Amino acid sequence: DGFFTTDGDICEPCGVPNAVNYGADCSVEACAAGFYVEFSGDRCEPCNKDHAVNYSEGCVISACAEGFFTTDGDICEECDVENAIQYGADCSVEACSAGFVVENSGDRCEPCGKEHAVNYSEGCVISACAEGFFTTDGDICEECDVENAIQYG
């Protein structure tokens, strides 16, 4: 298995790249993960499934590129969590757009909802407050309390 005999009765390896099992006359019966037996049985071809980065056996997808997931091992589907900007394994949310925070289970982005905040620089760091409020630490908006002021900048 995996060898053939030359005219001079010398055993030579079949030598088909990425082949792991051979049949009679070096016909390929199985290929390494990420490859499949080409119809004629004389070579292994790459699976080339979109966004797949690892295969468990043959062309069964075991891992997809960042931002993609597989449930059936056949295709990689795009993660689609609203306001998510970075994903971990199996589409768990690792980072959200400014103004949103990763919900504890990592399956969604929740609005920061900080009182009087109108803009965020990243995550839930406040970069601007509503008129009449200010922030010094990016965490809370405090009311401006200048006596007799009618407008704040």
C-alpha positions as CSV (number, residue, x, y, z in Angstrom):
1,D,0.0,0.0,0.0
2,G,1.6,3.3,-1.1
3,F,4.2,1.6,-3.4
4,F,4.4,0.3,-6.9
5,T,6.8,-2.1,-8.7
6,T,8.8,-0.9,-11.6
7,D,9.7,-3.0,-14.6
8,G,12.9,-3.9,-12.8
9,D,11.0,-5.3,-9.8
10,I,12.0,-2.3,-7.7
11,C,9.4,-1.0,-5.2
12,E,9.0,2.8,-5.5
13,P,6.7,5.0,-3.4
14,C,3.6,6.3,-5.1
15,G,4.5,9.8,-4.0
16,V,1.2,11.6,-4.7
17,P,1.4,14.9,-2.7
18,N,-1.1,15.0,0.2
19,A,-2.3,11.4,-0.3
20,V,-2.6,9.4,2.9
21,N,-4.1,6.1,1.6
22,Y,-3.6,4.3,-1.7
23,G,-5.4,1.5,-3.5
24,A,-4.0,-0.8,-6.2
25,D,-1.6,0.8,-8.7
26,C,-1.2,3.9,-6.6
27,S,-4.8,5.0,-7.0
28,V,-5.5,7.6,-4.3
29,E,-8.2,6.5,-1.8
30,A,-7.8,9.3,0.9
31,C,-6.1,12.7,1.1
32,A,-4.8,14.8,4.0
33,A,-7.1,17.2,5.7
34,G,-7.9,20.1,3.4
35,F,-7.7,18.0,0.2
36,Y,-10.1,15.7,-1.6
37,V,-9.5,12.8,-4.0
38,E,-9.8,14.1,-7.6
39,F,-12.4,12.1,-9.6
40,S,-9.8,10.1,-11.5
41,G,-8.1,9.0,-8.3
42,D,-4.7,10.0,-9.4
43,R,-4.2,13.2,-7.3
44,C,-5.4,15.2,-4.3
45,E,-6.9,18.6,-4.9
46,P,-7.2,21.4,-2.3
47,C,-10.7,22.0,-0.9
48,N,-10.5,25.8,-1.4
49,K,-13.7,26.6,0.6
50,D,-14.2,30.3,1.0
51,H,-13.0,31.6,4.4
52,A,-11.9,28.2,5.7
53,V,-8.6,28.1,7.5
54,N,-8.5,24.6,8.9
55,Y,-10.1,21.2,8.0
56,S,-10.5,18.2,10.3
57,E,-10.6,15.5,7.6
58,G,-11.0,15.7,3.9
59,C,-12.9,18.9,3.2
60,V,-14.8,19.2,6.6
61,I,-14.2,22.7,7.9
62,S,-13.0,22.9,11.5
63,A,-12.1,26.6,11.6
64,C,-13.0,29.7,9.6
65,A,-11.3,33.1,9.2
66,E,-12.0,35.8,11.8
67,G,-15.5,37.1,11.4
68,F,-16.8,33.8,10.0
69,F,-18.2,30.6,11.6
70,T,-19.3,27.1,10.5
71,T,-22.1,25.0,12.0
72,D,-22.1,22.1,9.6
73,G,-18.4,21.9,8.5
74,D,-19.4,22.6,4.9
75,I,-19.4,26.4,4.6
76,C,-18.2,29.4,6.5
77,E,-20.8,32.0,7.2
78,E,-20.2,35.6,8.0
79,C,-20.8,36.7,11.6
80,D,-23.5,39.4,11.6
81,V,-23.8,41.0,15.1
82,E,-25.0,44.6,14.9
83,N,-22.4,47.1,16.0
84,A,-19.7,44.4,16.4
85,I,-16.2,45.3,15.0
86,Q,-14.2,42.3,16.2
87,Y,-15.0,38.6,16.7
88,G,-13.5,35.7,18.5
89,A,-14.1,32.0,18.0
90,D,-17.6,31.0,16.9
91,C,-18.6,34.7,16.3
92,S,-18.3,35.6,20.0
93,V,-18.1,39.4,20.1
94,E,-14.8,40.8,21.3
95,A,-15.2,44.5,20.5
96,C,-18.1,46.8,19.6
97,S,-18.4,50.2,17.8
98,A,-18.0,53.4,19.8
99,G,-21.0,53.9,22.0
100,F,-21.6,50.1,22.5
101,V,-20.2,47.5,24.9
102,V,-19.9,43.8,24.6
103,E,-22.7,42.1,26.5
104,N,-21.4,39.6,29.1
105,S,-22.2,36.5,27.0
106,G,-20.4,37.9,24.0
107,D,-23.3,37.4,21.7
108,R,-24.3,41.1,21.2
109,C,-23.4,44.7,21.6
110,E,-25.4,46.8,24.0
111,P,-25.6,50.6,23.9
112,C,-23.5,52.3,26.7
113,G,-26.5,54.4,27.7
114,K,-24.5,56.9,29.8
115,E,-26.7,59.8,30.9
116,H,-26.2,63.0,28.8
117,A,-23.5,61.4,26.6
118,V,-23.8,62.3,22.9
119,N,-20.5,60.8,21.6
120,Y,-18.0,58.1,22.5
121,S,-14.4,57.8,21.4
122,E,-14.2,54.0,21.8
123,G,-16.2,51.5,23.7
124,C,-18.0,53.5,26.4
125,V,-15.5,56.3,26.8
126,I,-17.4,59.6,26.6
127,S,-16.0,62.2,24.2
128,A,-18.8,64.7,24.2
129,C,-21.8,65.5,26.5
130,A,-25.1,67.2,25.8
131,E,-25.2,71.0,26.1
132,G,-24.8,72.1,29.7
133,F,-22.7,69.0,30.6
134,F,-19.0,68.2,30.5
135,T,-16.8,65.2,31.2
136,T,-13.3,65.2,32.7
137,D,-12.7,61.5,32.8
138,G,-14.7,60.1,29.9
139,D,-16.8,58.1,32.4
140,I,-19.7,60.5,33.3
141,C,-21.2,63.7,32.1
142,E,-21.4,66.3,34.9
143,E,-23.7,69.3,34.8
144,C,-22.0,72.7,34.3
145,D,-22.9,74.9,37.2
146,V,-21.5,78.3,36.5
147,E,-23.7,80.8,38.3
148,N,-25.8,83.1,36.0
149,A,-24.5,81.4,32.8
150,I,-27.0,81.2,30.0
151,Q,-25.0,79.2,27.5
152,Y,-22.1,76.8,27.7
153,G,-19.5,76.0,24.9
